[in-house]
Amino acid sequence: MLQLIHAQTPQTIYCALQPLGNALMDVYYGPLEIPVIFEEVTEHLLQLNIQEEAAYMQWLQAGGGYRECTLSDGSRWIFLQGNEPGRYVHIHPARYSAYSVRIKATTLKTALAWIICNPGNSVPDILSLNQLRQQVLQLSPVKDTSQCRQLTKTLALLQQS
């Protein structure tokens, strides 16, 4: 994951991270690689004989607009309707699932930008952190490092992967 992160340049950070928005999100950090997650999700749908968009939409509707499944590592995933043409399956980790953590988008943006701009420097100081938040991410500054506990946890999580 860090190789992908380091492939970005500081000039592209703002544009690359903007789609994360400003809400909370559940981020998966478990042992399954993305291709394995896709394989298991596909197998789950095939076991339910869901192979076409119409069947998928009907299945979602019968479940109140979403469905859930558990993968081999015990993580739970939510199925929703995709919003891109031809990509009708949308999945994301379930809230409070195994191997997931709930993170504010602004915290995740800050952590990713910090890793990109400061490779090898795992602990941000308040001055550098606020400079990054204001100049690169166009976010408001934080008052002190005590507000950064979640950022520290997120940095550690990203640096482990």
C-alpha angles and dihedrals in degrees: 000000000000090000089059091047094050091050088074122087123221089250092061097043098090094049093043095051100040094086089064087076123196104284133097119277138185112236122199116222100166133127098266116101118224094256090053091050090051091047093051093045090049091049090051091054092045091052087056089049091244107147104140137053095248092055091047093051091048091050091050092047091052088054095051096266098310141051135198135216135180120230129212094271092055095255117139122224132195122223117211137163112280118234100212122085110261092011102089099154116081120177134180135165114280118248111273091003123155111276095017134106130196110235134175110244091232090055091050091047090050093048094048092046091048092053092047095047098036109036111186094013104104101174118060121209117222096250095051092041094053092045089055093045094049103036102035106024100028090228128139118264124256118239099224142348092262085076089058103069092111090046090054091051091047092050090051091049093050093046091053093055 
